[in-house]
Amino acid sequence: MKNLSQVNNPYGEDKVISACSIFGMMETSGKPISGEAAFKAVANMHDRGNGLGGGFAVYGLYPDFADCYALHIMFASQQGRHYTEQFLQSEVKVENSQEVPTRKTEGITNEPMIYRYFVYPKSDRGDELSDDDYIVKLVLQINDEIEDSFVFSSGKNMGVFKGVGFPEEIAEYFRLEDYKGYTWTVHGRFPTNSQAWWGGAHPFSMLDWTVVHNGELSSYGANRAWLETVGYKCTMFTDTEVLAYAIDLIMRKQGLSPEIFAKIVAPPLWSEIDMMDSDEKQLHTALRSTYGGLLMNGPFGIVVANHEYMIALTDRIRLRPLTAAIKGTKLFFSSEEASIRLIEPELDLVWTPMGGLPVIGKIGSLPSPEDSKKRHYDFAVI
């Protein structure tokens, strides 16, 4: 990824400390909605960012190509684009391709070329991989082997739009007011311990799953080493990458629930496990033994999404802020309650999720006050 991973930092090499902003908005009826409210909400958290990274994930985005994998790819050179397009023609059926529409935006500089390709895996490719696993393999191969090229979004009927800038600048640059989707997730600020570059901004994604992350994973090295033993190649130079791959492994490939995902990445202490009843103790012991390498150390608040879910989770002792709220059929997650109140002043429900406990929104289903209280009681730290 020569050039794509160059520093793009107007402050030079100095580490610019600020707090990330994360925001999620889901219309659980499945009706596509404008992202204007999300733009306004994240702009209200401008001071949490530093202009070195922002981005959006949008679901329900491409109804005309809903069955295709939509590959969003950054190119640092025409040569990189040429080699990538040759590779795609040999490996998949390209139904449609186009440059992603953008506009000149103050504050956005050194932008790469960005194209999208709507593709199907070839039916006669001669392997035993599922279509999803084939696309994962293809994405990892491009990112690892083709110079000046980086696939940063690869799901069906969804897309990630991200870069170096404040999130409101990224929305303007990518003309996101022209799009609609039933779920929008947003991030402001670049990854904590890595260079500011276009591919290193959030959201991070693999197929339909995306994650935006506020915090820092001190366990990145151990998480990365574990994931590479099961076939994932980490190429993004940032801690949040391991969260995206862990989500893909646990919830897509292995079909485990959001609740189990939370127990793996934000588990209780062994001293707490020892005090659980027999069934819970057996479950947590098995998860810690099997997935010990995916325990995420450090402060974090995340919003995870795919076509069915939008999920929020913090670390076990809640070192990063997170607010959840409901208005009608809409579910909101945010780093600050004020940003939700700005777009929906009269909320039906607003609460602070408990550390290590996922709040799960689903198409056709909202978390209710009763469910929230029940889960808080059932999973309270002893």
C-alpha positions in Angstrom: 0.0 0.0 0.0 2.8 2.4 -0.9 1.7 6.0 -0.5 -1.7 5.1 0.8 -0.2 4.7 4.2 1.8 8.0 4.2 1.3 10.4 7.0 -1.3 13.0 6.1 -1.0 15.1 9.2 -1.1 18.9 9.1 0.4 18.9 12.6 3.5 17.1 11.6 4.7 14.1 13.5 3.3 15.2 16.9 0.6 13.0 18.3 -2.5 15.1 18.6 -4.5 14.0 21.6 -8.3 14.3 21.5 -11.3 12.1 22.1 -13.0 10.1 19.4 -16.7 10.6 18.6 -18.9 7.7 17.6 -22.5 7.8 16.5 -25.1 5.3 15.2 -28.6 5.7 13.9 -30.9 2.8 12.9 -34.4 2.9 11.5 -35.5 -0.5 12.7 -38.5 -0.5 10.3 -35.9 -0.9 7.5 -37.1 2.3 5.8 -34.2 4.2 4.1 -33.5 7.6 5.7 -31.3 10.5 4.9 -28.0 10.8 6.8 -28.5 14.5 7.4 -29.3 13.9 11.1 -26.1 11.9 11.5 -24.1 14.7 9.9 -25.5 17.2 12.3 -25.1 14.9 15.4 -21.4 14.2 14.7 -20.7 17.8 13.8 -21.9 18.7 17.3 -19.0 16.6 18.6 -16.5 18.4 16.5 -14.2 19.2 19.4 -13.7 15.5 20.2 -11.9 15.2 16.8 -8.8 16.6 15.3 -9.4 16.5 11.6 -7.2 13.5 11.0 -10.0 11.0 10.3 -13.7 10.6 9.8 -16.1 8.2 8.1 -19.5 6.7 7.7 -21.0 3.2 7.1 -24.4 3.2 5.4 -26.7 0.2 5.0 -29.4 -0.2 2.3 -27.3 1.9 0.1 -27.3 0.2 -3.3 -30.8 -1.3 -3.9 -30.1 -1.6 -7.7 -27.1 -3.8 -7.0 -28.3 -5.4 -3.8 -27.0 -8.9 -4.6 -23.5 -7.8 -5.6 -20.6 -7.3 -3.3 -19.8 -3.6 -3.5 -16.0 -3.1 -3.3 -14.9 0.4 -2.4 -11.2 0.7 -3.4 -8.6 3.5 -2.8 -5.8 3.9 -5.4 -2.6 5.9 -5.0 -1.7 5.5 -8.6 -3.2 4.7 -12.0 -0.9 1.7 -12.1 -2.4 0.4 -8.9 -5.9 0.8 -10.4 -4.8 -1.0 -13.6 -3.4 -4.0 -11.8 -6.4 -4.2 -9.4 -8.9 -4.1 -12.3 -7.0 -6.8 -14.2 -7.0 -8.9 -11.0 -10.8 -8.4 -10.5 -11.5 -9.3 -14.1 -9.7 -12.6 -13.6 -11.3 -13.5 -10.3 -14.9 -12.1 -10.3 -17.7 -11.0 -12.6 -17.8 -7.2 -12.6 -21.4 -6.2 -13.0 -20.7 -2.4 -12.8 -17.9 0.0 -11.9 -17.6 3.7 -11.4 -15.6 6.4 -9.7 -17.2 7.3 -6.4 -18.7 10.9 -6.8 -16.9 13.5 -4.7 -16.8 17.3 -4.6 -13.9 19.7 -3.8 -14.1 20.3 0.0 -12.1 22.7 2.1 -10.0 20.7 4.6 -9.8 17.6 2.4 -6.3 17.2 0.7 -4.1 14.5 -0.7 -7.1 12.3 -1.5 -6.6 9.1 -3.3 -8.6 8.0 -6.3 -11.7 6.1 -5.1 -13.7 3.7 -7.2 -16.5 1.2 -6.5 -17.0 -2.2 -8.2 -20.1 -4.3 -8.0 -19.1 -7.9 -8.3 -20.2 -11.5 -8.1 -17.8 -14.5 -7.5 -17.6 -16.6 -10.6 -19.7 -19.8 -10.4 -16.9 -21.9 -12.1 -14.0 -20.8 -9.9 -13.2 -24.3 -8.8 -12.9 -24.0 -5.1 -15.0 -25.0 -2.1 -15.1 -21.6 -0.4 -18.4 -19.9 0.3 -19.0 -16.7 -1.7 -18.4 -14.7 1.5 -15.1 -16.4 2.3 -14.0 -16.1 -1.3 -14.5 -12.3 -1.2 -12.7 -12.1 2.1 -9.8 -13.9 0.5 -9.8 -11.6 -2.5 -9.9 -8.5 -0.3 -7.0 -9.6 1.9 -5.0 -10.6 -1.2 -5.5 -7.1 -2.9 -4.6 -5.3 0.4 -1.5 -7.4 0.9 -0.1 -7.9 -2.6 -1.2 -5.1 -5.0 0.8 -1.9 -4.5 -1.1 1.4 -4.3 -4.5 -0.3 -3.8 -6.6 -0.8 -0.7 -10.1 -2.3 -0.4 -11.9 -0.6 2.5 -15.5 -1.8 2.0 -16.7 -5.1 0.6 -20.3 -5.8 1.7 -23.6 -6.2 -0.1 -26.0 -3.2 -0.4 -23.8 -1.1 2.0 -20.7 1.0 1.8 -18.1 2.7 3.9 -17.0 6.3 3.1 -13.9 7.6 5.0 -10.8 9.6 4.9 -8.5 12.2 6.5 -10.7 15.1 7.7 -13.5 15.9 10.1 -16.6 13.7 9.6 -18.7 16.6 8.5 -16.0 17.3 5.8 -16.0 13.6 4.7 -19.8 13.8 4.4 -19.5 16.8 2.2 -16.6 15.4 0.2 -18.5 12.2 -0.7 -21.8 14.0 -1.3 -23.5 11.8 1.3 -26.6 13.9 1.2 -27.4 12.1 -2.0 -27.6 8.7 -0.3 -30.2 7.0 1.9 -29.9 4.0 4.2 -31.7 2.5 7.2 -28.5 2.4 9.3 -25.8 5.0 9.6 -22.7 4.8 11.8 -20.1 7.5 12.1 -16.7 8.1 13.5 -14.6 11.2 14.1 -10.8 11.1 14.7 -8.1 8.8 13.4 -6.9 5.6 15.2 -5.1 6.4 18.4 -1.6 4.9 17.9 -1.1 4.9 14.1 -0.5 7.3 11.3 -3.3 9.4 9.8 -4.0 7.9 6.4 -7.1 7.5 4.3 -7.5 3.7 4.9 -6.7 4.1 8.6 -9.9 6.1 9.3 -12.9 4.4 10.7 -15.2 2.6 10.1 -13.3 -0.6 9.6 -15.2 -3.3 7.8 -15.1 -6.9 6.4 -18.0 -7.8 4.2 -21.3 -6.5 5.7 -19.8 -6.0 9.2 -18.4 -2.6 10.3 -17.1 -1.1 13.5 -16.4 2.4 14.8 -14.3 2.6 17.9 -13.5 5.2 20.6 -10.6 4.2 22.7 -7.4 2.2 22.5 -6.7 -1.6 22.4 -3.5 -2.2 24.3 -4.0 -5.9 23.4 -3.6 -5.2 19.6 -0.4 -7.3 19.3 -1.8 -10.4 21.0 -5.1 -10.0 19.1 -3.4 -9.6 15.8 -1.1 -12.7 16.4 -4.1 -14.8 17.3 -6.2 -13.7 14.3 -3.3 -14.4 11.9 -3.3 -18.0 13.1 -6.8 -18.4 11.7 -6.2 -16.8 8.3 -6.6 -13.0 8.7 -3.8 -10.7 7.4 -3.6 -7.4 9.3 -2.6 -4.7 6.9 -4.2 -1.5 8.2 -1.6 -0.5 10.8 -4.2 0.2 13.6 -5.6 -1.4 16.7 -9.3 -1.3 15.5 -8.6 -3.6 12.6 -8.5 -6.6 14.9 -12.1 -5.7 16.1 -13.4 -5.9 12.5 -11.8 -9.3 11.9 -12.9 -10.6 15.3 -16.5 -9.6 14.5 -16.2 -11.3 11.1 -14.9 -14.5 12.6 -17.2 -14.8 15.6 -20.5 -13.5 14.2 -20.3 -14.3 10.5 -18.1 -17.3 10.1 -19.0 -19.0 13.4 -22.5 -17.7 13.7 -22.3 -16.8 17.4 -24.6 -14.2 18.9 -23.8 -10.5 19.8 -24.1 -11.5 23.5 -21.4 -14.2 23.0 -19.2 -11.7 21.1 -19.4 -9.3 24.0 -18.5 -12.1 26.5 -15.4 -12.9 24.3 -14.0 -9.4 23.8 -15.1 -7.9 27.1 -15.2 -10.9 29.5 -15.6 -10.8 33.3 -12.6 -11.4 35.5 -11.7 -15.0 36.5 -12.6 -14.1 40.1 -16.1 -13.1 38.9 -16.4 -16.3 36.8 -15.5 -18.4 39.8 -18.6 -16.9 41.6 -21.1 -17.7 38.8 -23.6 -20.5 38.8 -22.5 -23.8 37.2 -23.8 -23.2 33.6 -22.6 -19.6 33.4 -19.2 -20.6 34.8 -18.9 -23.4 32.3 -19.8 -21.1 29.4 -17.4 -18.3 30.4 -14.6 -20.8 31.1 -15.0 -22.3 27.7 -15.0 -18.9 26.0 -11.9 -17.7 27.8 -10.1 -20.9 27.0 -11.1 -21.0 23.3 -10.9 -17.3 22.5 -8.3 -15.9 25.0 -6.4 -14.2 22.2 -9.5 -12.1 21.4 -9.9 -10.6 24.8 -9.6 -6.8 24.1 -7.7 -4.9 26.8 -7.9 -1.2 27.1 -10.6 1.4 27.1 -13.1 1.2 24.3 -16.6 2.1 23.2 -17.8 0.6 19.9 -20.7 0.6 17.6 -21.0 -2.5 15.4 -23.4 -2.9 12.5 -24.4 -5.2 9.7 -27.6 -5.5 7.6 -29.6 -6.9 10.6 -28.0 -5.4 13.7 -26.6 -2.3 15.3 -24.8 -3.1 18.5 -23.1 -0.9 21.1 -20.6 -2.1 23.7 -18.0 -0.6 26.1 -15.2 -2.2 27.9 -16.0 -4.0 31.2 -15.4 -1.0 33.4 -16.7 1.5 31.0 -13.7 3.7 30.4 -15.2 5.3 27.4 -18.6 7.1 27.3 -21.6 5.7 25.5 -25.3 6.7 25.5 -28.2 4.8 24.0 -31.6 6.3 23.1 -34.9 5.4 21.3 -37.4 7.6 19.5 -40.3 5.8 17.8 -38.7 3.1 15.6 -35.3 4.8 15.6 -32.3 3.6 17.8 -29.4 5.9 18.5 -25.9 5.4 20.0 -23.5 8.2 20.7 -20.5 9.3 22.6 -22.6 12.2 24.0 -26.3 12.5 24.8 -26.3 16.1 23.6 -25.7 15.0 20.0 -28.8 12.8 20.1 -30.9 15.5 21.8 -29.8 17.9 19.1 -31.6 15.9 16.4 -34.3 14.3 18.6 -35.0 16.6 21.6 -37.9 14.5 22.9 -36.7 10.9 23.4 -38.8 8.0 24.4 -35.9 6.4 26.3 -32.3 7.3 27.0 -29.8 5.4 29.1 -26.2 4.7 29.8 -25.3 1.1 28.9 -23.6 -1.0 31.5 -19.9 -1.8 30.9 -19.3 -5.1 29.0 -23.0 -5.5 28.2 -24.1 -5.1 24.6 -27.2 -3.1 23.6 -28.6 -4.8 20.6 -30.8 -3.2 18.0 -32.2 -5.3 15.2 -34.4 -4.7 12.1 -37.9 -5.0 13.4 -36.9 -5.0 17.1 -35.8 -2.4 19.6 -34.3 -2.9 23.0 -37.0 -2.1 25.5 -36.7 -0.5 29.0 -37.7 -3.8 30.6 -35.2 -5.8 28.6 -32.4 -3.3 29.4 -33.2 -3.5 33.1 -33.4 -7.3 33.1 -30.1 -7.7 31.3 -28.4 -5.2 33.6 -29.6 -7.2 36.6 -28.7 -10.6 35.1 -25.2 -9.6 34.0 -24.3 -7.1 36.8 -20.7 -7.5 38.0 -20.7 -9.3 41.3 
